[in-house]
Each structure stands twice: as structure tokens, then as C-alpha cells.
Amino acid sequence: MPVFHPTKPLLSLHHLILLTLPMLLLGCMSTPTPMPAEPDTRRFESPEYFAQKALPIVKASSLYARGGTGQGVRVALIDSGLNLELPEFYGRIYDPGYDFVRHQPGVIDVKGHGTQMAGILAANKNDQGIHGIAFNAQLIPMRFGDDREPFYFDSEIAQAWDLAYTKGARIFSNSWANPIEANTNEVPVYERLMGESLSMAKKLVAEGAVFVFSTGNEVKREPLAEPGLPALVPELEKGWIAVMALKNDGTAINLKSNYCGLAARWCIAVPGGDGSAGLLTTSKDSSYGPTAGTSPAAALVSGALAALQSRFPEMTPQQIRERLLSTANRTGIYANSEAYGRGLMDLEAASRL
């Protein structure tokens, strides 16, 4: 019968265990996942950055270092128009918009308010003056109203929102509000005075849009009409942010701002300037000057949404809105939700994975 002649000695069970054990142990050990490096914010903390005093308070450089600059995101600027010729807005205009005062495409800005808000939101990062919080975002400006109360322009506002939406805007910056307090007993008043714009807001929120409004500058404990609307129309809340204004250093409410009040669940706090020492921004004549109140505060939050959207492009605008609100700083004075709503906007926290 055949005889087996092994070319190598057979291993005993004891030897097999000794050889296999180290491999089994290595297989059970997981390789440590390296902690992500902290973002290098220094390259974004330029004189232009610090000239816009709100940016360090909300920790915008952390968002920039993580890639959130507003690149590719369109924002509707519903205001007094915009000086489209200023160098601060070269490359920042997605569409020249529509002028509902002159009834023609392309806006101008007689009052200058819209140009100021555009600077807070998206002025270029070009080592000149200041830059916007979302310096790579693109604007779609809409001009309405000028010196009259928004109630008189209900139809124009509705058309402006609709047109901006069709052009790709999903974030709507509204640095204005009708001069009556939000009041849950006044539903018929809102429906009568805001019939078309309220219907349009419901439609666009259902389709994923986010509206940003200033709480108002009357030093009251309740916001004005539009920022408080979800208290009357709950389906708006998922697409709504009210914004109250702090002093430049973020330490307290500024001299003008209304509280968040009944809008506390969808309200956030950001710097909005201190009287004559407002936030530096673009003027319609190409110079730089201060602006203060809840108007620049709302523009700042609109830009923050755009910058976060570019950081998290897989998220919807309404998911970005919830992220911004849920990561706000609620410690210390900001725990007072009646005044500060969800707290101080914190873009370092909002931009973390």
C-alpha cells in the first residue's frame, strides 16, 4: 500500500493555537479612527472679516474653514432693491431680479436699505471694506414698496416671492415687517391684509422654502406681524425664522430690537449693531457705513443659512434651518427664550459633522 512521506513536519494542535492566537487577537482589535483636525480658521480671520463685527461673534470662520461659504446657493433679497454695479457684488448676482416699483426687470436702489442688507449677506471677499457672511452666495434681488408699509404691497410681495422661487431661491431674506404686533387674536386681520402673500408663503413653505424675518425695532416684548406668523398659521413654522438683534459684542439686546416673544421656538439672536455704531456694510454709493437694528440681523441669518447649505448640500433648506436653530448657544443670558428665542447663533457648532 502507498506510504505517505510528508515533506514538512506536521504541526501539533498546540503549535497551531500559538500561531493562530495573535492573528485572532489582531482581528478583534479595531483600528482607532483618527479624530478630525480642528478647522484652521486663521486664514479666514482677515481685517475684512474683523471689520464686520458680527462674524467673530457667531464664529463664522469655523464654517468657512469647513467649506461653508455659500457657493452655489441662491438667496432672494426682498427689499428696496440693490445697486447692481458695485464691485462688492461682482459675481454675486444670479439674476438682476424684478423692480415692482418701476415694473420692469432689473432693480435699482433709491433708499439704499437693500444694498446695505446685501452687503451683510453676500458682499465679496476681496480685501476691501467688509465681506458678507456668505461671500460666495448668489443673490436674486426684488424691489418693492420703498417708503410705504408692506401691507399696501401684499400682491407685489407675493409675486416677488413666487418669481424668486422660480429662479431657484429657497432662502428668502426679508429685513422688514408690518408695524403691528403678532397677535393670536388677530387672524382675520392678517388674512385680510396679507391675503396673497400669506397664501404664497404657505405654498412655498410646503415646497421646502425658508423665510427669514426681522422681529422689528420697536423695543417691544413681541415681534411684528410676519416674524410671528407661525403662531397663527402653524404649518409655516418648519420654514420660518424670526431674528432679534444683539449689541455688536453679543452681550445683550441692542437699543432697538423687539424680543422673540411668541416666536421663541423659531427665533434666533445675532448681533445687529449698537445705534450709530452699527454693523459696517455696503452703501448704495459704493462707500461703507453702519447699519443697526433687526434688519441687518435678519440678513446675517439669511446668509448663514446659505453658507451652511453649501457646507451640507445633501440637506434640505428646512433641515439646515433646524440645524441652525438647534445648535444655537442657550447658555447664560441666552437661556431666556422670551428674549433670545433658541439662543445665540453659533456657526462653529452648526457646521460640525
C-alpha positions in Angstrom: 0.0 0.0 0.0 1.2 3.6 -0.6 3.3 5.2 2.0 2.9 8.9 2.9 6.1 10.8 3.1 5.5 14.4 4.3 8.0 16.9 3.1 7.5 19.0 6.3 6.9 18.0 9.9 3.2 18.0 10.9 2.2 20.8 13.3 0.7 19.8 16.6 -2.6 21.4 17.8 -0.5 23.2 20.4 1.6 24.9 17.8 -1.4 25.8 15.6 -3.1 27.6 18.6 0.1 29.5 19.3 0.4 30.6 15.7 -3.3 31.5 15.2 -3.9 33.3 18.5 -2.0 36.5 17.6 -4.0 36.7 14.3 -7.3 36.2 16.2 -6.4 38.9 18.6 -5.4 41.3 15.9 -8.7 40.7 14.1 -10.6 41.6 17.3 -8.8 44.9 17.7 -10.4 47.8 15.9 -8.1 50.3 14.3 -8.6 53.7 16.1 -10.4 56.3 14.0 -8.3 59.4 13.9 -10.1 62.4 15.4 -10.8 65.1 12.7 -8.4 68.0 12.9 -9.9 71.3 14.1 -10.5 73.6 11.2 -7.8 76.1 10.5 -9.8 79.3 10.9 -6.8 81.7 10.8 -6.7 82.1 7.0 -10.2 83.5 7.1 -9.7 85.9 10.0 -8.6 88.8 7.9 -9.0 92.6 8.5 -12.0 92.4 6.2 -13.5 89.6 8.4 -13.0 91.5 11.7 -14.3 94.8 10.2 -17.7 93.0 10.1 -18.1 92.8 13.9 -20.8 90.2 13.8 -18.8 87.5 12.1 -16.4 86.6 15.0 -19.3 86.6 17.5 -21.2 84.0 15.5 -17.9 82.1 14.8 -18.3 82.3 11.0 -14.6 81.4 10.3 -15.2 77.9 11.6 -17.9 77.5 9.0 -15.6 78.9 6.2 -12.8 76.6 7.2 -15.2 73.6 6.8 -16.2 74.7 3.3 -19.4 76.7 4.0 -19.1 79.9 2.0 -22.5 79.9 0.2 -21.0 78.6 -3.0 -23.8 77.8 -5.5 -26.6 78.8 -3.2 -29.2 81.4 -4.3 -30.9 83.8 -1.9 -33.8 86.0 -2.6 -33.3 89.6 -1.3 -36.8 91.1 -0.9 -36.1 94.7 -0.1 -35.7 98.2 -1.6 -33.5 96.9 -4.4 -29.7 96.7 -4.9 -27.0 98.7 -6.6 -26.0 96.0 -9.1 -22.9 97.9 -10.3 -21.0 97.8 -7.0 -17.7 95.8 -7.1 -18.7 94.1 -3.9 -21.4 92.3 -5.9 -19.5 91.3 -9.0 -20.2 87.6 -9.4 -22.7 87.7 -6.6 -25.8 88.4 -8.7 -27.5 85.3 -10.0 -30.3 87.2 -11.6 -31.0 91.0 -11.7 -34.4 90.4 -10.3 -37.5 92.5 -10.8 -38.4 96.0 -9.8 -42.1 96.2 -8.7 -41.8 100.0 -8.3 -40.8 100.6 -11.9 -42.5 97.5 -13.2 -39.5 96.2 -15.1 -36.8 93.6 -14.9 -33.6 94.6 -13.1 -33.5 96.6 -9.8 -32.1 99.9 -8.7 -31.9 101.1 -5.0 -33.1 104.6 -4.3 -33.3 104.2 -0.5 -30.1 102.1 0.0 -31.6 99.7 2.5 -31.4 96.7 0.2 -27.8 97.4 -0.7 -26.9 97.5 2.9 -28.6 94.2 3.6 -26.9 92.6 0.5 -23.6 93.6 1.9 -24.3 91.9 5.3 -25.4 88.9 3.4 -23.1 88.3 0.5 -20.6 91.1 -0.2 -17.4 89.8 -1.9 -14.4 88.6 0.0 -12.0 90.9 -1.9 -9.8 92.6 0.9 -12.0 95.7 0.6 -14.1 97.0 3.4 -16.1 94.0 4.7 -17.4 90.8 3.3 -20.7 89.2 3.6 -21.3 86.2 5.9 -22.0 84.1 2.7 -19.4 85.7 0.5 -19.8 83.2 -2.3 -23.6 83.0 -2.3 -25.7 84.4 -5.2 -28.5 87.0 -4.9 -31.8 87.4 -6.6 -33.0 90.9 -5.6 -36.6 92.0 -5.7 -37.6 95.7 -5.2 -40.9 96.6 -3.7 -42.6 99.4 -1.7 -39.8 101.8 -0.9 -41.4 104.1 1.8 -44.8 102.6 2.3 -45.8 99.8 4.7 -45.7 96.3 3.3 -49.5 95.8 3.8 -50.0 98.1 0.8 -47.9 95.8 -1.3 -49.4 92.4 -0.5 -49.7 91.4 -4.1 -46.2 92.6 -5.0 -44.6 90.7 -2.1 -46.4 87.5 -3.1 -45.3 87.9 -6.7 -41.7 88.7 -5.6 -41.5 85.5 -3.5 -43.0 83.4 -6.3 -40.7 84.9 -9.0 -37.6 84.4 -6.8 -38.6 80.8 -6.2 -39.0 80.1 -9.9 -35.5 81.4 -10.4 -34.1 78.9 -7.8 -34.2 80.7 -4.5 -35.1 78.6 -1.5 -33.9 81.1 1.2 -35.9 84.4 1.4 -34.3 87.3 3.2 -36.9 89.8 4.5 -35.5 92.6 6.5 -38.9 94.2 7.1 -42.2 93.5 8.8 -45.6 95.2 9.0 -45.9 97.5 12.0 -48.4 95.6 14.1 -47.6 93.1 16.8 -48.1 89.4 16.2 -51.3 88.6 18.0 -53.1 85.2 18.0 -56.4 87.0 18.3 -56.0 88.9 15.0 -56.2 86.1 12.4 -58.9 87.9 10.4 -56.7 91.0 10.2 -53.8 89.0 8.8 -55.9 87.2 6.3 -57.4 90.5 5.1 -54.2 92.5 4.9 -51.9 89.7 3.8 -54.2 87.5 1.7 -51.9 86.9 -1.3 -48.6 86.9 0.4 -49.8 84.6 3.2 -51.2 82.1 0.6 -47.9 82.2 -1.3 -45.9 81.7 1.9 -47.9 78.6 2.7 -47.3 77.3 -0.8 -43.6 77.9 -0.8 -43.0 76.5 2.7 -44.9 73.4 1.7 -42.4 73.1 -1.2 -39.4 73.5 1.0 -38.6 77.2 1.2 -37.3 79.1 4.3 -38.3 82.6 5.1 -36.3 84.9 7.4 -37.8 88.0 9.0 -36.6 90.6 11.5 -38.6 90.9 14.7 -38.8 94.7 14.5 -37.2 97.7 16.0 -39.9 99.0 18.5 -38.3 97.7 21.7 -41.4 95.5 22.4 -41.8 92.1 24.0 -43.5 90.7 20.9 -42.3 90.5 17.3 -44.2 92.3 14.5 -46.6 90.6 12.2 -44.6 88.5 9.7 -42.0 87.1 12.1 -44.8 85.9 14.4 -47.0 84.3 11.7 -46.4 80.6 12.6 -48.2 81.3 15.9 -51.3 81.9 13.8 -50.5 79.6 10.9 -48.6 76.6 12.4 -47.8 75.0 9.1 -45.4 77.9 8.4 -43.1 77.1 11.3 -41.0 74.5 9.6 -39.9 77.1 7.0 -39.7 80.2 9.3 -37.1 82.1 11.2 -37.5 85.3 13.3 -34.4 87.2 14.1 -33.8 89.5 17.1 -30.8 91.8 17.3 -28.0 92.0 19.9 -25.4 94.6 20.5 -22.2 94.3 18.4 -20.4 92.2 21.1 -23.4 89.9 21.5 -23.8 90.7 25.3 -27.3 92.0 25.3 -30.3 93.1 23.3 -29.5 96.2 21.2 -31.2 99.5 21.6 -34.0 98.8 19.1 -34.8 95.1 18.9 -38.1 93.5 19.8 -38.0 90.3 21.8 -38.6 86.9 20.2 -41.8 86.7 22.3 -44.4 84.2 20.9 -41.9 83.4 18.1 -39.4 81.9 20.6 -39.5 78.4 19.0 -38.4 79.7 15.6 -36.4 82.8 16.7 -32.6 83.2 16.9 -30.3 86.0 18.2 -27.4 87.6 16.3 -25.5 91.0 16.5 -27.4 93.8 14.9 -25.3 96.9 15.8 -25.5 99.5 18.6 -27.2 102.7 17.5 -24.8 104.8 15.5 -22.1 102.2 15.9 -23.9 99.7 13.7 -22.5 96.8 11.6 -20.3 98.0 8.8 -21.8 97.3 5.3 -22.0 98.5 1.7 -23.7 101.8 0.9 -25.5 102.4 -2.4 -22.9 105.0 -3.4 -20.0 102.4 -3.2 -18.8 103.6 0.2 -19.1 101.7 3.5 -21.2 102.7 6.5 -23.0 101.5 9.6 -26.5 99.9 9.8 -28.2 98.9 13.0 -31.3 97.0 14.1 -33.1 93.8 13.3 -32.8 94.4 9.5 -29.0 93.5 9.3 -29.6 90.8 11.9 -32.1 89.1 9.5 -29.7 89.5 6.6 -27.0 87.9 8.6 -29.1 84.8 9.4 -30.2 84.5 5.8 -26.5 84.4 4.7 -25.7 81.9 7.5 -28.4 79.6 6.1 -26.8 79.9 2.6 -23.3 79.2 3.9 -24.5 76.2 5.8 -26.4 74.9 2.8 -23.1 74.8 0.9 -21.5 73.0 3.8 -24.2 70.4 3.8 -25.5 70.2 0.2 -27.3 66.9 0.9 -29.6 68.6 3.4 -32.8 70.5 2.5 -33.1 74.2 3.4 -35.6 73.3 6.1 -33.2 70.8 7.6 -30.5 73.5 7.5 -32.9 75.8 9.3 -33.5 73.2 12.1 -29.8 72.6 12.4 -29.1 76.4 12.8 -31.8 76.7 15.5 -30.9 73.5 17.4 -27.2 74.3 17.7 -27.6 77.9 19.0 -25.9 78.8 22.3 -28.5 78.7 25.1 -26.2 79.2 28.0 -26.1 82.3 30.3 -28.3 85.1 29.2 -29.3 83.3 26.1 -31.3 80.8 28.2 -34.1 83.5 28.3 -36.2 82.2 25.4 -38.7 85.1 25.7 -35.9 87.5 24.7 -33.4 85.4 22.7 -35.5 82.5 21.4 -33.4 79.5 20.7 -30.2 81.4 21.6 -27.1 83.0 20.0 -26.3 81.7 16.6 -23.2 79.5 16.7 -21.8 78.6 13.3 -18.9 76.5 14.8 -21.5 74.2 16.4 -23.8 74.3 13.3 -21.0 73.3 10.9 -19.7 70.3 12.8 -20.3 66.9 11.3 
